Amino acid sequence: MDKDILVFYGMLAFAIILTRIPYVGKFFRVTGTLFHEAGHVWVALLLGHRVKSVSLFEDLSGEAITAGSKGWGRFFIAFGGYPFASVSAWFVFYLLHHGEFNIVLIAFAILILLFLIFYVRNGFGIFWCLTLLTLTALILYYFDPEVRFAYALLLAMLLLADSFISPLVLLIIAFKTPARAGDAYNLKKMTGLPEFFWAFIFVITSAWLTFRVIASFFPFLNHWLS
């Protein structure tokens, strides 16, 4: 079997194992939370609203607080988190497929640095950003291309897994305890449509984009699914 394919599926297996390790697994899975909150932030900025702060929490939840958002602006900001994470996963795999792993790591480091400087204010969020920024910088500066590619692939796998699983978890919460359904609850308050409807929209979106990633960029499987 080709060495690159072995690395690819080896990192997939490692990412799955990593997520099951207590504390360490959750720590790395905050990557998905970062991209989810980044979705809210980018939409808010595109609409000309001010982002007051972003919080990243140890339980994998997050919070983006914006000012000046109203009407359709509030709707798009609330809607943007899950789709942005899924689209980001597709784009990261696209870059890796074309060998641009350095761009992936540099973009990841810049994203963390910008959030650390401008938005993240809670203790765990600051600690997480500093730790991942330091790790990414060290790997970029000191390690050879094979290690950089493997690390970028690990981040991509974690982002893809979280962008697919998080909406499923949200859908379960929307049925059991709707008031705790986060973005789906906020969208329900704005539109009157139930939480499970919005959670289902997020699930369908993430499932389709996850399928496109697998069909386009997973060795062997892309021949059968594309």
N, C-alpha and C positions, 0 to 999 in steps of 0.2 A: 504494500500500500504506500502511496505517495507520502513523503514526510509531512508536507503541509496539511494533508487530510488527517494524519495522525495527531498533529498539533491541534487542529481545529476541534476534533471530537474529544481529544484529551482535555482541552480547556472547557468544553461543554460539560464533561463529566466532573471536572474539578469545580466548576461554578455551582453545579447542583450539590456536590458534597459540601462546598463552602457555606452555602446558605443554610445547611442543617447544623453547622457547628454553633453551639450556644455563644452568644455575645458577638463573636467574630463575624458570623454569618449576617446577623442583623446590621452590624456596623457597615459592611460592604453593600448591603441592600439599600442603605440610605441613598446610594447613587440614583436609584429610581425615584426617590422622594425629591431629590434635587432637581431632576429633569421635570417632574410633575409641577413643582412650584415655579420652575423657570417658565413653563407654559403660561401660568397665570401672569407672571411678571412681563413676559414679552408682549402678550396681548394688551395688558394695561398700558405699556409704553407705546405700543403702536396706536392706541386710541387716544394718546395724549394725557393719560392719567398718571398721577404720582404714586409710586410704590413706597410705602412707609417702612415696612420691614418684612423679613422672611424668617420663619422659624423652622428648624429641622429637629425632629425629636427622636429619641432613642427607640420608641415603639414603631418607627417607620412612618409616622404621620408627619404632616407639615402644615404650615399656615403662611399665606401671603396676605398682608394687609395693604389695601390700596386706598387712596383718597380721591374724591371727586368723581367716582364712578357712579353712574345712574342709568336707568333705562336699559337700552340694548347694550350699552357698555358693560354694565354689571353682568348681563347675561353672557356675553362673549368671554369675559374674564373668568367667570365661574366654569364655563364650558371648556376652556382652553387647556386645562391641566392634563387630562388623560390622553386626548389626541396628540398633544405635543410630545409626550413621552413616547408614544408609539411611532410617530413620524421620526423622532430622533433616533430610535432604535434602527429603523430602516436605513436612515442616512448614514449612521455609523457603520453598519454592515456594508453599505455601498462603498464607503471610503476604504474599508478594510479589503473588500473584494478587489479594489484597484491598487492595493499596496500602499495606501496612504495612512499607515498606522501612526506615523509621526504627527500628521495633521490632527488625527483623532486625539492623541495625548495632549498636544499643544492646545487644542480647542477646549478639551476637558479642564486643563489647568487654568486657562483664561476664564472659563465660566465660573470655576470655584473662586478664583481671585476676585472677580468682579462682584460676586455675591458676598464674599467676605468683606470687601471694602465698603460696599454700598448698602447691603440689605440685611445680612444675617446678624442678629443681635443676641440670640439666646445662647446660654453657655455650651450646651451640647453641640449646637450648630456650629459655633466658632471652633470648638475642639475638633469636630469632624472635618470641617473645611481645612484647617491647618494641617491635620494629619494626612488627608488625601492629597493635598497640594504638595506637601513635602515628599510623600512617597512617589507621586507622579514626576516631580522635578528630579528626584534622585534617579529614577529609572530612565528618564529622558537623557540625563547628563552622563551617567556612569555605565549604563548597560548597553550591550550590543543589540543589533536589530532583532535577533530572534526573541530576546527577552522583552523588548519593547512591543513587538507584535503580539506575543502571548499575553502581556498585561492589557493591551488595548482590546484584545479579543475577550479577555475575562470581563472587562468593563462592559463590553457590548453584550455578552451573554447575560450578565446580571441585569442590564437595562431592558433587554428583550423579555426576560422572564418576568420582571416586575411589571412591565407595561402590559403584559398579558394577564398576570395573576391578580393584580390590584383591582381591575374592574370586576372580576369575578367575585372577589371578596366584597366589593361594594354592593354588588347585586344581592348577595346573601344578607348583608346588613340592611339593605333597603327593604327587604321582605320582613326581617325579624324585628329590627328597631329603626324605623325610618328616620327618626329625628337625629340619629347618629350617622346618617349616610352622607355626610360631608357635602361635596359638590352637588350630588343628586338632590339633597335636601334643600340647598340654596336655590337650585334651579326650580324645584317644586314651588318654593315660596314666590318666585318671580313669575312663573307661568301657570301654576295651578295643576300642571300635569304631575302625576305621582312619582315618587322617588324611584320606584322600580322601572318606570319607563326610561328615565334618563340613565340609570345604571345599565339597562339593557342596550341603549344606544352606545354607551361606552364599551360594553362587551363586544358588540358587533364590530365596532370600529377597530378595536385592538385585535380581535381575532382575525379580521381580514388582513390587517397590516402584518401581523405575525406570520400568517400563511404566506404573504408575499415575500417576506424576508427568507423564510425556509425554502420556498419555491425558487427564489432567485439566487440565494447565496450559500445554501448548505450543500456541500459536495455530495454527490450521489443522489440525494433526495431531489435536487433541482431538476434532474433529468426526468423524474417521474411526475413531478408536480407542476412544472412550468408549462 
